[in-house]
Structures are given as C-alpha cells and as structure tokens.
Amino acid sequence: MIPASWQRHPAFTWGRWLPDQVVIGLARCGPVGTVRKGPGTAGSVLGIAIYAIFFFHFSLIGQILGILFASYLAVVICGEAELRLRKRDPGEVVLDEVVAIPLCFLGLRPLMEDAGMVWVWILVGFVLFRLFDIFKPLGIHRLQSLPFGWGVVADDLAAALATWVLLLAMLIWIGA
C-alpha cells in the first residue's frame, strides 16, 4: 500500500491532471504490462525495440538527453500509477523497464560494432539487465523504498547501470 503521507514534488504535479486511463495506459505501455507471465520481461523487450529504432543511432549527447527526459517522464507516470492503482511498484507497470534499457547501451554502439555481432551484444545486455532487475543485487533493492515514482524507476536505472558497467568491461576485455 502507498503511504498517504507521500507528497508529489512540485516538479511532478503536472501528472495529477492526466486522466487515469492515460496514466495507467502509459505506465503499462498499453497491453505490454498486462502480459500474464513476465510483464517486466515484455517491457524490457519493448525497451530493446525502442533502443534499436531510436537510441542506437543517437549521438552520445542525444542518448543522455533522451534517457534523462524519458526517466523524468517515467518517474511522474509511474508515481501517478502507483497512487491510482494503490499498489507499491506494481508488476503491471513496465514503463520503468522500457526507459532503463537504453542506459544499458549508453555510448557502447562503436564498441559493439567493432566487436561485431551487435545483436548478440544487445541480447547479452538484455539478459544481464533482466538478471539485475529480477535479483536486485549490489543494494539495488534498497532503491525501491524511495518515494513516489523514484522507487519504481531508480532500481531499474541502477540495474541498467550495472549492466552497462559489465558490458563495457566485457567489450574492453575482448579488445573491441
């Protein structure tokens, strides 16, 4: 249950004016969050598609700005969804996975291309992200206790950052 004492930060108050259908629809990414088995995995697959279509070809600055903007939107939308669904980090909310996936590959395109088999690296990143997101090691689980939408999004961004570090280390190790 969501504590009644949670207050929206002034930078997030615009979300309260959105209709329930819009907030919940965006938080679930349409029908993706309603998948019965593994909605987080389904959201991550959507995140991979969005990364491949948009972020893959962005410059590093474009990727950073896109990730920051998408993360801000996700915090507001996921926070509103928590309040309206009256659930703490509900599994059906998958927008957090979608916006975290591009961080897994931030600036790695040249290294992945040099190493060859870019789609294999994207698949490796996907698997690593899901493992970090599911098991939440390295203190990632503590981030879920943050208020409003921060707790929903921060743990996924931390899982993505851990994935990025591991992918970067792997790509450097193989000499890409």
N, C-alpha and C positions, 0 to 999 in steps of 0.2 A: 504494500500500500504506500502511496505517496504521502509524505508528511504534509499536513496542512500549512505548516509554517514556511514552506518553500515560497520564496518570492521571486518573481521574474526580475532579472536585471533590466534597467531601463533600455539597454541596447536590444533587448529581446521582446519588448512589449508589443511590437507590431504583430507578432504571431497570434496574440489573443483575438485579433479581429478576423482571422481567417475562419471560414466555416469548418465544422467538424469533418465533413466529407473531404475537404481539401487537405486538411492536416493529416488525417488518418490515411487517406489515399497516397499522399506523398511519402509519409513515414513507412508505409508498406510497399512503396514503389509499385502501386497498382496491385495486380494479382500476385506479384512475386512473394510478398510477405505472407500470403495465405496458403503457400505450399505446405502440405501437412508434415512431411518429413524433411527436415533440414532447411528451414526458411533462411537461415544465415548463410548456408552454402549457396542457395539460389540467389541471394542478394550479392554474394561475392562473385558469382558467375556474371550477373548483370554489371557489376563493377569492372570486371575484366573486359566486357564488351565495350563499356563506356571508355575505359582506358585505351583500348585498341583503336577505337573510332576517333577519339578526340585527343586525349592526353599524349599518346605515343608520338605524335607529330609536333607537339608544342615545344617551344624552347624551354630551357630550364626556368627562366623567369615566368613564362606562361604557365608552366606546371605548378610552380609555387603559388602564383596568384590564384590559379584555378582551385588548388587544394584548399587554400585559406578561405576563399569565398564559399566553396561547397561545404567546408567544415562549419563555417558560421551559420549557413542556412540549415545544415543538419542539426546543429545544437538547438536552434529555435524550433524547428519542426518536430524533432524527436522529443524535446522537452514538453511541447504542447501535446504531443500524442500521449506521453506518459500521464499527464494531468487528465486528459479527456478519456483515456481508456481506464484510468485509475489503477494502473499497474506500473510497477518498477521495472524498467528496461524489458518491456515485453518482447518475446521472441518474434512476434509478427512484425515488429519494427526493424526493417532491414536497410534503411537509408544510411545508417552508420557504417555498415559493411561496404555499401556502394561507394561512399565518399572516401573511405580509407584505402581502398585498393590502389588508386593512383600513387599514393605515398610509397607503396611497396617498391615502385619502379622509378622513383624520382631521380632524374638525371642519368639513369642507367642505360638508356637506349644505345648510346655509342658503344658501351662495353658489351651489351648483349649482341649487337650487330657484329662486333669484332670477334666475339666468341662463336658466332654462328648459331643457327637453330634458335632464333629469337623466341619462337613459340614454346620451345622446351623450357627456356628460362622463365617465360610467363607462367607456364604450368608449375614449375618449381616454386615460383613466388606465390602462386595461388595456394598450393599445398602448405607451404610454410605459414602463410597468413592464417589459413584455417586452423592449423595446429596451435599457433599462438593465440588465436581468438577463442578457441574452444578451451584450452588448458590454462590460459592466462598466467603463465609463469612470470618470474622476474618482478613481482609486485604489480603486474598489470591488473590483477583482480581488485586491488585497492582503489583503482581509479573509478570503479563502478559506484562508489559511495559519494562521488561528487554530486552536488545538487543540480536540479533542473535537467536540461539535456546534456550537460557536460559529462555526467557519468555514463550516459548511453554512448556518446561519441568518443570520449577520451580513451577508453580501453581499446577500442578498435584502432584508433590512431597510434596508440602505443604498440599494438600488435603489428601494425603496418611498419612502424619504425624499426622494430626488432627484425622483421622480415627484410627490410631494406639493408640493415647492417649485415645480416647473414648473406644476402645475395651479393652485396658489394664485396664482402670478404671472399666469397666463392669465385666471383669473376676475377678478382685480383689474383687469387691463388692459381687459377688456371692460366693466368697470363693474358687475359683479354685486354 
